[in-house]
């Protein structure tokens, strides 16, 4: 898997869609994704991508 593929699958919108696919309600999926974006995605995924440039 390439870095861009990992970044795609780890994208908060992609995570939201997969949570909806498995049956999580809109509000709960949004809440999980907001937390995920703030606490995980921005701190690990985006910073790692910036270091690789």
C-alpha positions as CSV (number, residue, x, y, z in Angstrom):
1,X,0.0,0.0,0.0
2,X,1.4,3.4,-0.9
3,X,1.4,6.5,1.3
4,X,-1.4,8.1,-0.7
5,X,-3.6,5.0,-0.4
6,X,-3.0,5.0,3.4
7,X,-3.8,8.7,3.6
8,X,-7.0,8.1,1.6
9,X,-8.2,5.3,3.9
10,X,-7.3,7.2,7.0
11,X,-9.1,10.3,5.8
12,X,-11.9,11.3,8.2
13,X,-14.5,11.4,5.5
14,X,-13.6,7.9,4.4
15,X,-13.8,6.8,8.0
16,X,-17.2,8.4,8.4
17,X,-18.5,6.6,5.3
18,X,-17.3,3.3,6.6
19,X,-18.9,3.9,10.0
20,X,-22.2,4.6,8.3
21,X,-21.8,1.5,6.1
22,X,-21.5,-0.7,9.3
23,X,-24.7,0.9,10.7
24,X,-23.6,3.7,13.0
25,X,-26.0,6.6,13.1
26,X,-25.1,10.0,11.5
27,X,-24.6,11.8,14.8
28,X,-22.5,9.1,16.4
29,X,-20.4,8.7,13.2
30,X,-19.9,12.4,13.0
31,X,-18.9,12.6,16.7
32,X,-16.4,9.8,16.3
33,X,-14.9,11.3,13.1
34,X,-14.6,14.8,14.7
35,X,-12.6,13.3,17.6
36,X,-10.6,11.1,15.2
37,X,-9.7,14.1,13.0
38,X,-8.7,16.3,15.9
39,X,-6.9,13.7,18.0
40,X,-5.4,11.3,15.4
41,X,-5.5,12.4,11.8
42,X,-4.1,15.9,12.2
43,X,-1.5,14.9,14.7
44,X,-0.2,11.7,13.1
45,X,-1.2,11.4,9.5
46,X,-0.9,14.9,8.2
47,X,2.3,15.6,10.2
48,X,3.9,12.4,8.8
49,X,2.9,13.5,5.3
50,X,4.5,16.9,5.8
51,X,7.8,15.3,7.0
52,X,7.9,13.1,3.9
53,X,7.8,16.1,1.5
